[in-house]
Structure formats: C-alpha cells, structure tokens
C-alpha cells in the first residue's frame, strides 16, 4: 500500500511538471498553430535563472522567501525569453510551419549551448528550503515534500488558467481562436495581439515549471527542459490541442503510467507505455481526449 | 446611397485566381450576389473582408478598406455571417454574442426580438444547437453591432422550410436598418428580399441591375444560373 501511495503522489508531482510545460505548449499550438520546439529552452532558462538568483543569496539561499523569489524570477525569465522569441522571430513566420520548426529547434539547441557555456554541462544542485528535502508520512509512505509543492503549484495554475479562459474576454478570444482563428478576426478582433500574450503566458508557465523541475529532481541540468518537452508534447497530443483540462488529465495519466510501469516492470518500460498510450489515442481519437477539430483558415 | 463600391477586384485562393476584375456598388436594401456553384460568390465576400488574398479597390462609405487586415475592415462597420455559420461550438450562445459585440452595450434587444429562442438558450454550448439555431447565432453576431453593411453568405443553406421563412423575415427586418450584400442560392428568398442583383460567372460580373428585372428575364436566369423561372417561383 505504501508503495502505491508513494508512486501515486510522486506521479502526481511529475504530472504537475508535465502540466506546467504542456499547458502553455497546448495554448500556443491551439491558438497560433506554432509547434514550439523552443519551449524546452523556456523551461531550462527559467530554471537556471531561478537557480542563479537563489544561489546569489549564499547561505540564505535555502530560505522560503528566496525560494519564492526564484519561482517569480524563473517565471519572469521564461516569459521574457518567450516574448523575445515571439517578437523577433516567430511573428515573421506565421503560416510558415517548416521555418517555425527549424527556428524553434535551433533556439532550443542554442539555449542548451548557452546554459552549458555559462553554468557548465554538469547538473547543479538546486538550493531549496530544507523542508523540501524532508519527507511526510502519508498512509505509510514517506513522500518527499517537494512533490506536494509541485502539485500545489500546478493546481493553482490550473485554477487560474480556467478563470482566465472562462471568465475574461481575453480568455474568450483564446478559446474561440483555438477553434476558428479566421472567424475571430472576422468579428473585428485582432487575434495577433493575443499571440504574443499567449506565447508570454506559455513562457512564464514553462519558466515556473523549470524552477519546480529543479526542485523535483533536486538538481538542474542543461538538457532537463528538453527531456520534459518530449513528454509535454505527448501530453498535449493526448489531451487535445488547446485544451487545458485535457492537458491536466493527460499529464496525470502519462506521469502515473510512467511511474507505475517503471516500478512494477523495469526502468524504461514507463516511457514505452507512454508512447503506446499516445499511439492508441491517435488511432482511436486523433483530436485527443478533449480536443476539437479546428478550422485553420 | 452607395455604401460599398468595388472596382476591379481580383482574388486568389492559394495560387488559383478566383475573381477577375469584379466591380459593383451596393446601396440601401438587399443586393444579392448570384451565380452557379463555384463561380466565386463566397470568395467575393471573403475578398471584401480580406480573408483571401485580393487586389483592387474597395470603398466602404467612401473610405478605402482594401489594404486593411480583416479585423480592421470589420471594425469599420461590417458584419459578416459566413457560409456554414461557423459559430464557436465550445462557447455558449451568450459567449458567442459577447465575443462579437464591439461596444460595451450591444443591441441585444434587436437580437432577442428577432430570435427569442436565443435568450432561452443563452447558456447552451453553440455546438449543441440545431442548424437553424446556429444560423440564428451567426446572424445575431452580425446584428448585435451597429454596422454600415452586412455580408451574409447563404443564410438559408440546409435549413428546414419553416426556419428559412424565419431567417428570411429576420433579414427583411435587418435590411431596414442596414444594407445587406447577400449570397443566396434559393431564388424564392432572393425574389422576396433583393432590390438589386450582381450575377457572377467564372469569377467575373456577368450582370448587375434590379432584381425584379433580372428574375423576370427567363433566358438570363436560365443562362447565368442554370434554372428556369418556374423554379424561381417555386424554389
């Protein structure tokens, strides 16, 4: 029982990271039709910026205020980098899918090289409050506290995103734009203004995810963002492009599948199971669990 | 009074040119765009809005709009009801209308007078409505604003006869407030609504003039639309 509980809560923590990475990715593709392979770079840079700020406090780096500051800096860093990418590069490449893929893959590679150049290729221990590395007993399982923080952050983001999408005019434009972008423009709304904002929002969530990934793994590595990105793409496809609810559910399903399969079969089988789940969803429900068929032009 | 004037309008879908030098004026009342399937009627409306690549001169109330992006054309005072409705299925009826409203106080009274059903179904997802109800939402999105011109594309397509009558009556009321450029295949609807017609053949204007005169000309109707006048009266 305790093993199941441990796998469950750890899986939910991992799912929280997948959700933070996938929700922005899903909105970006859903609204803008941009397959953003640079999203892993947002995660990595956000994580390292949070690390840099926390480390600057020296002996005080493991306090709660510094940790909260690192979360804010990570999110702001991800957002700023995303804004730069959208304004300087992506804006010129709308409707040009091949170029978008090439450019965003290039940004991803360049960002990893940049991080290696500045901080080195080795993983760096992430400074966090001592409580994070302690455990809490839940039904006999000793669960690392960092898992609860990741889950709490993802739940908060989920609630805030739903409020944004469901209760604001801006959210209405995003939801409608995901469905039929041309018709939103035909109602007199400048959809492109929303593009930058969605890209920045996705970058902020990725940056936040980058810091929390450092917390979850207790360390940061230059390739960490790209590792998460692969599963985030799978989550987006399984959940349905543009669906936050779909991303949340798919993130949990993918992470739990991975955790349980890796534990009860052998390490690595979890990844295989996730790919099989992706294949099944694509065959049975190509638009994803909560996806809608979309009209692009 | 001329609301819209179009001169030498070309339009493309991808690399394929659909319209060749189309020109016409739209005044008060209803101007119907007629033609056989695939001649460029829908493309004409989409070109006016900038939804397809176009070249030529388009003036709305005297101002050039042919170089503006779609959203800017619409905010100059054009309401658009697309072919196949294109309501946002995951949004409720109320959300569809809220999104379409360009002012903080849109004219919901007119919409609810014309389509009282929409008030009752305000919280229903538009994707779960019948075709007729979706058409009401699509029309309501255009009528909710104070427009200079309405572009309405095949509003009766695929609807039951009772709903066709309802939609036709709503368009008649709407036309008393705002000029309409209407693409319509149902000639009975055209006969009951249109003041003028623009007939398109092979992407070019083949005829323009009063609707009554055109529909009375059996040979012209047969030649340009491929239907006889008996069908006009009964369709």
Interface residues (C-beta under 8 A of the other chain):
Chain A: X169 X172 X173 X175 X176 X179 X180 X182 X183 X184 X185 X186 X187 X188 X189 X190 X191 X292 X295
Chain B: X49 X51 X69 X70 X71 X72 X74 X75 X80 X82 X86 X88 X89 X90 X91 X95 X98 X99 X100 X102 X141 X145
